[in-house]
Amino acid sequence: MKTQTLNVGLIGFGMAGRTFHAPLIQAAPGLELSAVVSGDTAKVQAVYPQMTVHAKPQSLFADPNIDLVVIATPNESHFPLAKSALSAGKHVVIDKPMSVSLAEARQLKSHADNADRLLSVFHNRRWDSDFLTLKSLLERGELGRVAALESRFDRFRPHVSDRWRDHHQPGSGIWFDLGPHLLDQVRELFGMPRAILLELSTARDGAEIDDDFLAVLDYDNLRVILGASSLVAEPTPRFAVYGTQGSFVKYGLDPQEAWLKAGETPEEGWGVDDSPGRLTLDEGQGDEVSLVSRELPGEAGDYRAYYDGIAETLLHGTPPPVTAEEALETMSLLEAGLDSYRQGRWVKLKEGNGVRRRLLHAQGGDGSA
C-alpha cells in the first residue's frame, strides 16, 4: 500500500482544468500536481512557474513517476485518453461526464477493472452547499413524504460562444454540460428512476446545439423535474421540494465555482453559502394546518472532499468518493434522456427500481404507492 505523496498529471488547462482540478488537487493532502499536458506552456507556468508541461498526453503516460491522470478535456476525448492512461497503468479521474456514450463508459470500467486501477468521475456538485443542505433535510424527514422535487441550473448567457460546448460535436450542448450534475445529485438522493422524459431546445439566436432542457424522472409517487437554460436573467429556485409536512425552496448557486474562477483557494470557512433556503413546515395539530416559515442555514459545501477522497482511496484503500458504477448510472440516465428526446416518449430504465432507496426510511415510507 502506498504511503507517499501521489504524483498527479493533469490533461487540459482550460476552464475545467485550471479553475477546478488544479487548485483542488493542490489542496488535497497526499496529492501533488506534478505535470500538465497543454499546448500553451506559458499559460500553465504563469500560474505554476515550476510546473512540468507536456505537449502531448503520450509523454505524460510514459512517465513512471505519475500515479494518477486527471482528464479535463472536451467530452469527446475522454474515452481515448482514459483508455490510454489505464493501459499505461495509471489511475484515472475524468471530468464529468464519463464519456459521450454508455457503451464507451462501460468499456472504460471494464478496462479499469481488468487493470486493477481506480476509475472515478469528478461529480463535484455532490459537495455543493445547497445539495448537502437538502440531503441532510431529507435524511431528517422533516418534510414528511416527498411528493415532488424541482432542480434547476439556470444562467443568462444570451451570446453563443466559440467554445466547443456550443458547437456540433459529440458530448456538446447543455444536456451533457449541466445534465450530469443534476442527474447525479438526484441519483444520489433517490437512486435510479423507473423512466425519464426529456425535451431539448435551442433557445438563443444563432444556437446550433441544445442550450435548454427539461427532464422529468418517474419514481413511483415521487416526481422529479430537472431543468437548465441559458436564457434566464431573473433567478429561479435552485431547489424546490414539496412534501406532506411542508416545503423547502432555495435560491442562488453554490458559491465555490465563482470563488475558484476568481482565483481564490480553498481555506478555512470555505464553502459557506450566504443565501439560506426557506423551510416552511406544518406545525398544526390534527386536521388544523399552521404553516411556519424560517430560514434554513446551509451546510458548508466543500469540493476539496472529492480529491481528499481520491487520495484516501489510493493511499489507504477507502471507497472512492465517486465510483465507476455510480458514474455509469449517470451515463445511463444521460443516454436514456437522449433516447427519450429522439423518440418523443418516456423511456424506461432497465436499472430503474422505483424505490427511493437512500432516503426511504428517513421519510417514513415503505416504497409502496
BALUM-129137 format. One record per residue (C-alpha): residue number from 1; residue in three letters; y, x, z. Coordinates in pm, whole numbers, plus 50000, padded with zeros to 5 digits. Last residue first. Layout:
BEGIN
(torke NUM; ALA; (Y; X; Z));
...
END
This chain:
BEGIN
(torke 369; ALA; (50352; 45245; 49608));
(torke 368; SER; (50130; 45458; 49824));
(torke 367; GLY; (50227; 45817; 49896));
(torke 366; ASP; (50172; 45793; 50271));
(torke 365; GLY; (50529; 45771; 50384));
(torke 364; GLY; (50718; 45892; 50694));
(torke 363; GLN; (50982; 46089; 50510));
(torke 362; ALA; (50872; 46412; 50676));
(torke 361; HIS; (50515; 46331; 50576));
(torke 360; LEU; (50599; 46308; 50209));
(torke 359; LEU; (50828; 46609; 50191));
(torke 358; ARG; (50607; 46854; 50004));
(torke 357; ARG; (50353; 46622; 49845));
(torke 356; ARG; (50579; 46366; 49690));
(torke 355; VAL; (50278; 46218; 49514));
(torke 354; GLY; (50286; 46104; 49151));
(torke 353; ASN; (50027; 46370; 49075));
(torke 352; GLY; (50158; 46503; 48746));
(torke 351; GLU; (49967; 46806; 48618));
(torke 350; LYS; (49879; 46626; 48295));
(torke 349; LEU; (50243; 46527; 48269));
(torke 348; LYS; (50313; 46203; 48085));
(torke 347; VAL; (50576; 46192; 47813));
(torke 346; TRP; (50820; 45900; 47804));
(torke 345; ARG; (50948; 45823; 47455));
(torke 344; GLY; (51176; 45936; 47172));
(torke 343; GLN; (50916; 46167; 47017));
(torke 342; ARG; (51144; 46468; 46981));
(torke 341; TYR; (51317; 46406; 47313));
(torke 340; SER; (50992; 46350; 47501));
(torke 339; ASP; (50831; 46662; 47353));
(torke 338; LEU; (51140; 46859; 47457));
(torke 337; GLY; (51103; 46726; 47811));
(torke 336; ALA; (50734; 46814; 47812));
(torke 335; GLU; (50834; 47171; 47722));
(torke 334; LEU; (51082; 47208; 48006));
(torke 333; LEU; (50844; 47038; 48250));
(torke 332; SER; (50559; 47270; 48152));
(torke 331; MET; (50792; 47568; 48196));
(torke 330; THR; (50876; 47451; 48548));
(torke 329; GLU; (50506; 47431; 48628));
(torke 328; LEU; (50454; 47778; 48481));
(torke 327; ALA; (50726; 47918; 48709));
(torke 326; GLU; (50542; 47776; 49008));
(torke 325; GLU; (50216; 47940; 48896));
(torke 324; ALA; (50394; 48271; 48837));
(torke 323; THR; (50501; 48263; 49200));
(torke 322; VAL; (50861; 48254; 49322));
(torke 321; PRO; (50941; 48418; 49658));
(torke 320; PRO; (50623; 48628; 49627));
(torke 319; PRO; (50358; 48592; 49900));
(torke 318; THR; (50356; 48891; 50139));
(torke 317; GLY; (50174; 49208; 50035));
(torke 316; HIS; (50380; 49458; 50233));
(torke 315; LEU; (50562; 49677; 49983));
(torke 314; LEU; (50532; 49472; 49665));
(torke 313; THR; (50566; 49131; 49828));
(torke 312; GLU; (50831; 49240; 50076));
(torke 311; ALA; (51038; 49391; 49795));
(torke 310; ILE; (51012; 49069; 49592));
(torke 309; GLY; (51113; 48867; 49898));
(torke 308; ASP; (51429; 49073; 49956));
(torke 307; TYR; (51487; 49026; 49582));
(torke 306; TYR; (51483; 48647; 49620));
(torke 305; ALA; (51644; 48627; 49964));
(torke 304; ARG; (51957; 48802; 49836));
(torke 303; TYR; (52049; 48477; 49662));
(torke 302; ASP; (52158; 48345; 50003));
(torke 301; GLY; (52291; 47998; 50073));
(torke 300; ALA; (52412; 47912; 50422));
(torke 299; GLU; (52308; 47561; 50524));
(torke 298; GLY; (52585; 47313; 50462));
(torke 297; PRO; (52793; 47120; 50710));
(torke 296; LEU; (52727; 46745; 50692));
(torke 295; GLU; (53047; 46543; 50701));
(torke 294; ARG; (53011; 46207; 50866));
(torke 293; SER; (52954; 45846; 50773));
(torke 292; VAL; (52832; 45556; 50990));
(torke 291; LEU; (52691; 45239; 50838));
(torke 290; SER; (52600; 44951; 51068));
(torke 289; VAL; (52349; 44710; 50920));
(torke 288; GLU; (52205; 44445; 51152));
(torke 287; ASP; (51845; 44349; 51074));
(torke 286; GLY; (51714; 44526; 51383));
(torke 285; GLN; (51974; 44756; 51533));
(torke 284; GLY; (52239; 44929; 51323));
(torke 283; GLU; (52274; 45305; 51282));
(torke 282; ASP; (52249; 45303; 50902));
(torke 281; LEU; (52333; 45652; 50783));
(torke 280; THR; (52601; 45803; 50559));
(torke 279; LEU; (52591; 46180; 50510));
(torke 278; ARG; (52878; 46344; 50327));
(torke 277; GLY; (52843; 46694; 50184));
(torke 276; PRO; (53038; 46994; 50306));
(torke 275; SER; (53265; 47198; 50079));
(torke 274; ASP; (53324; 47537; 50248));
(torke 273; ASP; (52987; 47669; 50132));
(torke 272; VAL; (52862; 47970; 50331));
(torke 271; GLY; (52662; 48201; 50105));
(torke 270; TRP; (52750; 48539; 50254));
(torke 269; GLY; (52852; 48546; 50621));
(torke 268; GLU; (52765; 48916; 50648));
(torke 267; GLU; (52759; 49081; 50305));
(torke 266; PRO; (52655; 49019; 49947));
(torke 265; THR; (52884; 49196; 49700));
(torke 264; GLU; (53200; 49059; 49544));
(torke 263; GLY; (53270; 49141; 49181));
(torke 262; ALA; (53447; 48816; 49091));
(torke 261; LYS; (53139; 48709; 48895));
(torke 260; LEU; (52935; 48757; 49213));
(torke 259; TRP; (53175; 48537; 49408));
(torke 258; ALA; (53168; 48265; 49143));
(torke 257; GLU; (52788; 48269; 49138));
(torke 256; GLN; (52769; 48251; 49519));
(torke 255; PRO; (52999; 47950; 49561));
(torke 254; ASP; (52735; 47671; 49541));
(torke 253; LEU; (52883; 47403; 49320));
(torke 252; GLY; (53103; 47117; 49436));
(torke 251; TYR; (53037; 46762; 49551));
(torke 250; LYS; (52757; 46649; 49783));
(torke 249; VAL; (52642; 46293; 49849));
(torke 248; PHE; (52380; 46187; 50106));
(torke 247; SER; (52269; 45829; 50154));
(torke 246; GLY; (52124; 45595; 50415));
(torke 245; GLN; (51817; 45472; 50601));
(torke 244; THR; (51607; 45341; 50310));
(torke 243; GLY; (51710; 45634; 50094));
(torke 242; TYR; (51965; 45737; 49833));
(torke 241; VAL; (52041; 46094; 49728));
(torke 240; ALA; (52346; 46209; 49533));
(torke 239; PHE; (52363; 46581; 49452));
(torke 238; ARG; (52617; 46784; 49255));
(torke 237; PRO; (52843; 46480; 49262));
(torke 236; THR; (53082; 46469; 48964));
(torke 235; PRO; (53398; 46676; 48935));
(torke 234; GLU; (53652; 46568; 48671));
(torke 233; ALA; (53650; 46801; 48368));
(torke 232; VAL; (53304; 46715; 48239));
(torke 231; LEU; (53249; 46830; 47881));
(torke 230; SER; (52974; 47097; 47901));
(torke 229; SER; (52721; 46854; 48044));
(torke 228; ALA; (52422; 46856; 48278));
(torke 227; GLY; (52194; 46583; 48407));
(torke 226; LEU; (51889; 46517; 48620));
(torke 225; ILE; (51777; 46173; 48737));
(torke 224; VAL; (51488; 46141; 48984));
(torke 223; ARG; (51327; 45803; 49053));
(torke 222; LEU; (51099; 45760; 49354));
(torke 221; ASN; (50852; 45470; 49372));
(torke 220; ASP; (50583; 45654; 49171));
(torke 219; TYR; (50745; 45988; 49092));
(torke 218; ASP; (50894; 45943; 48744));
(torke 217; LEU; (51145; 46200; 48617));
(torke 216; VAL; (51453; 46104; 48415));
(torke 215; ALA; (51641; 46364; 48210));
(torke 214; LEU; (51996; 46355; 48075));
(torke 213; PHE; (52125; 46642; 47864));
(torke 212; ASP; (52449; 46780; 47721));
(torke 211; ASP; (52525; 47100; 47528));
(torke 210; ASP; (52242; 47082; 47274));
(torke 209; ILE; (52285; 47318; 46978));
(torke 208; GLU; (52526; 47334; 46683));
(torke 207; ALA; (52846; 47246; 46866));
(torke 206; GLY; (53155; 47233; 46643));
(torke 205; ASP; (53336; 46973; 46849));
(torke 204; ARG; (53151; 46935; 47177));
(torke 203; ALA; (52895; 46665; 47259));
(torke 202; THR; (52570; 46789; 47107));
(torke 201; SER; (52306; 46564; 47262));
(torke 200; LEU; (51972; 46573; 47442));
(torke 199; GLU; (51780; 46282; 47596));
(torke 198; LEU; (51473; 46345; 47808));
(torke 197; LEU; (51205; 46121; 47964));
(torke 196; ILE; (50951; 46276; 48202));
(torke 195; ALA; (50619; 46163; 48348));
(torke 194; ARG; (50396; 46173; 48658));
(torke 193; PRO; (50622; 46417; 48839));
(torke 192; MET; (50521; 46761; 48968));
(torke 191; GLY; (50602; 46853; 49326));
(torke 190; PHE; (50863; 46668; 49532));
(torke 189; LEU; (51112; 46915; 49675));
(torke 188; GLU; (51018; 47238; 49499));
(torke 187; ARG; (50963; 47052; 49171));
(torke 186; VAL; (51310; 46906; 49211));
(torke 185; GLN; (51463; 47251; 49254));
(torke 184; ASP; (51265; 47397; 48964));
(torke 183; LEU; (51371; 47117; 48732));
(torke 182; LEU; (51740; 47154; 48819));
(torke 181; HIS; (51749; 47530; 48766));
(torke 180; PRO; (51520; 47529; 48461));
(torke 179; GLY; (51737; 47262; 48291));
(torke 178; LEU; (52052; 47471; 48321));
(torke 177; ASP; (52002; 47719; 48037));
(torke 176; PHE; (51693; 47591; 47855));
(torke 175; TRP; (51831; 47236; 47840));
(torke 174; ILE; (52184; 47372; 47780));
(torke 173; GLY; (52106; 47532; 47447));
(torke 172; SER; (51917; 47844; 47342));
(torke 171; GLY; (51548; 47913; 47403));
(torke 170; PRO; (51453; 47974; 47041));
(torke 169; GLN; (51759; 48027; 46821));
(torke 168; HIS; (52039; 47807; 46695));
(torke 167; HIS; (52364; 47917; 46857));
(torke 166; ASP; (52547; 47837; 47181));
(torke 165; ARG; (52315; 48035; 47410));
(torke 164; TRP; (52356; 48342; 47187));
(torke 163; ARG; (52720; 48380; 47292));
(torke 162; ASP; (52994; 48323; 47033));
(torke 161; SER; (53133; 48037; 47244));
(torke 160; VAL; (53183; 47670; 47163));
(torke 159; HIS; (53505; 47551; 47324));
(torke 158; PRO; (53505; 47249; 47555));
(torke 157; ARG; (53361; 47432; 47857));
(torke 156; PHE; (53413; 47188; 48143));
(torke 155; ARG; (53110; 47215; 48370));
(torke 154; ASP; (52845; 46981; 48505));
(torke 153; PHE; (52527; 47056; 48698));
(torke 152; ARG; (52392; 46719; 48806));
(torke 151; SER; (52122; 46605; 49049));
(torke 150; GLU; (52056; 46239; 49114));
(torke 149; LEU; (51790; 46137; 49365));
(torke 148; ALA; (51646; 45791; 49413));
(torke 147; ALA; (51421; 45598; 49654));
(torke 146; VAL; (51396; 45844; 49944));
(torke 145; ARG; (51202; 45695; 50235));
(torke 144; GLY; (51404; 45743; 50550));
(torke 143; LEU; (51735; 45924; 50500));
(torke 142; GLU; (51700; 46119; 50827));
(torke 141; GLY; (51352; 46248; 50740));
(torke 140; ARG; (51410; 46592; 50893));
(torke 139; GLU; (51244; 46751; 50590));
(torke 138; LEU; (51480; 46555; 50366));
(torke 137; LEU; (51785; 46695; 50543));
(torke 136; SER; (51646; 47050; 50535));
(torke 135; LYS; (51588; 47027; 50160));
(torke 134; LEU; (51935; 46882; 50105));
(torke 133; THR; (52102; 47164; 50297));
(torke 132; LEU; (51890; 47427; 50119));
(torke 131; PHE; (51992; 47270; 49787));
(torke 130; ASP; (52361; 47264; 49880));
(torke 129; SER; (52363; 47628; 49994));
(torke 128; ASP; (52186; 47752; 49682));
(torke 127; TRP; (51875; 47959; 49761));
(torke 126; ARG; (51632; 47766; 49539));
(torke 125; ARG; (51905; 47835; 49285));
(torke 124; ASN; (51770; 48184; 49228));
(torke 123; HIS; (51477; 48089; 49007));
(torke 122; PHE; (51433; 48453; 48902));
(torke 121; VAL; (51077; 48445; 48767));
(torke 120; SER; (50782; 48643; 48905));
(torke 119; LEU; (50495; 48850; 48766));
(torke 118; LEU; (50334; 49098; 49004));
(torke 117; ARG; (50069; 49323; 48851));
(torke 116; ASP; (49690; 49312; 48877));
(torke 115; ALA; (49663; 49395; 48504));
(torke 114; ASN; (49436; 49098; 48438));
(torke 113; ASP; (49654; 48869; 48647));
(torke 112; ALA; (49970; 48993; 48477));
(torke 111; HIS; (49821; 48935; 48129));
(torke 110; SER; (49703; 48587; 48226));
(torke 109; LYS; (50048; 48504; 48360));
(torke 108; LEU; (50210; 48636; 48043));
(torke 107; GLN; (49977; 48437; 47820));
(torke 106; ARG; (50055; 48121; 48013));
(torke 105; ALA; (50427; 48178; 47961));
(torke 104; GLU; (50376; 48228; 47588));
(torke 103; ALA; (50187; 47898; 47561));
(torke 102; LEU; (50448; 47719; 47772));
(torke 101; SER; (50720; 47816; 47528));
(torke 100; VAL; (51059; 47988; 47532));
(torke 99; SER; (50970; 48224; 47818));
(torke 98; MET; (50985; 48248; 48197));
(torke 97; PRO; (51315; 48061; 48210));
(torke 96; LYS; (51472; 48213; 48411));
(torke 95; ASP; (51536; 48586; 48447));
(torke 94; ILE; (51205; 48767; 48439));
(torke 93; VAL; (51068; 48990; 48717));
(torke 92; VAL; (50786; 49228; 48625));
(torke 91; HIS; (50555; 49478; 48796));
(torke 90; LYS; (50491; 49772; 48566));
(torke 89; GLY; (50158; 49897; 48435));
(torke 88; ALA; (50273; 49977; 48081));
(torke 87; SER; (50091; 49666; 47955));
(torke 86; LEU; (50293; 49463; 48206));
(torke 85; ALA; (50617; 49605; 48063));
(torke 84; SER; (50506; 49535; 47705));
(torke 83; LYS; (50415; 49174; 47785));
(torke 82; ALA; (50741; 49124; 47972));
(torke 81; LEU; (50944; 49257; 47677));
(torke 80; PRO; (50755; 49052; 47418));
(torke 79; PHE; (50778; 48729; 47620));
(torke 78; HIS; (51135; 48750; 47748));
(torke 77; SER; (51291; 48831; 47410));
(torke 76; GLU; (51356; 48469; 47302));
(torke 75; ASN; (51528; 48398; 47633));
(torke 74; PRO; (51813; 48642; 47576));
(torke 73; THR; (51793; 48943; 47815));
(torke 72; ALA; (51773; 48987; 48191));
(torke 71; ILE; (51425; 49139; 48226));
(torke 70; VAL; (51362; 49320; 48556));
(torke 69; VAL; (51104; 49600; 48549));
(torke 68; LEU; (50947; 49714; 48876));
(torke 67; ASP; (50777; 50042; 48964));
(torke 66; ILE; (50973; 50290; 48751));
(torke 65; ASN; (50877; 50651; 48834));
(torke 64; PRO; (50622; 50674; 48551));
(torke 63; ASP; (50898; 50634; 48287));
(torke 62; ALA; (50727; 50516; 47966));
(torke 61; PHE; (50838; 50155; 48017));
(torke 60; LEU; (51200; 50273; 48037));
(torke 59; SER; (51163; 50469; 47713));
(torke 58; GLN; (51017; 50162; 47546));
(torke 57; PRO; (51308; 49942; 47656));
(torke 56; LYS; (51550; 50125; 47422));
(torke 55; ALA; (51895; 50282; 47476));
(torke 54; HIS; (51808; 50398; 47825));
(torke 53; VAL; (52081; 50442; 48087));
(torke 52; THR; (52034; 50648; 48403));
(torke 51; MET; (52301; 50539; 48651));
(torke 50; GLN; (52535; 50798; 48803));
(torke 49; PRO; (52858; 50608; 48736));
(torke 48; TYR; (52729; 50258; 48830));
(torke 47; VAL; (53004; 50014; 48730));
(torke 46; ALA; (53175; 50213; 48455));
(torke 45; GLN; (52832; 50369; 48401));
(torke 44; VAL; (52693; 50044; 48265));
(torke 43; LYS; (52977; 49975; 48023));
(torke 42; ALA; (52985; 50339; 47912));
(torke 41; THR; (52615; 50334; 47827));
(torke 40; ASP; (52652; 50039; 47589));
(torke 39; GLY; (52324; 49968; 47410));
(torke 38; SER; (52166; 49884; 47742));
(torke 37; VAL; (51847; 49951; 47937));
(torke 36; VAL; (51930; 50024; 48299));
(torke 35; ALA; (51775; 50276; 48538));
(torke 34; SER; (51726; 50343; 48908));
(torke 33; LEU; (51824; 50019; 49085));
(torke 32; GLU; (51671; 50089; 49425));
(torke 31; LEU; (51460; 49839; 49617));
(torke 30; GLY; (51325; 49862; 49973));
(torke 29; PRO; (51612; 49678; 50137));
(torke 28; ALA; (51772; 49445; 49881));
(torke 27; ALA; (52147; 49480; 49821));
(torke 26; GLN; (52107; 49699; 49514));
(torke 25; ILE; (51871; 49447; 49357));
(torke 24; LEU; (52123; 49171; 49428));
(torke 23; PRO; (52407; 49372; 49273));
(torke 22; ALA; (52210; 49447; 48953));
(torke 21; HIS; (52046; 49107; 48909));
(torke 20; PHE; (52331; 48860; 48929));
(torke 19; THR; (52652; 48972; 48761));
(torke 18; ARG; (52542; 49273; 48556));
(torke 17; GLY; (52204; 49148; 48442));
(torke 16; ALA; (52294; 48783; 48398));
(torke 15; MET; (52633; 48837; 48233));
(torke 14; GLY; (52519; 49119; 48007));
(torke 13; PHE; (52354; 49438; 48128));
(torke 12; GLY; (52004; 49393; 47986));
(torke 11; ILE; (51675; 49550; 48089));
(torke 10; LEU; (51686; 49655; 48454));
(torke 9; GLY; (51456; 49929; 48586));
(torke 8; VAL; (51372; 49921; 48955));
(torke 7; ASN; (51244; 50208; 49170));
(torke 6; LEU; (51064; 50093; 49483));
(torke 5; THR; (51153; 50259; 49813));
(torke 4; GLN; (50853; 50399; 49996));
(torke 3; THR; (50580; 50216; 50185));
(torke 2; LYS; (50340; 50138; 49903));
(torke 1; MET; (50000; 50000; 50000));
END
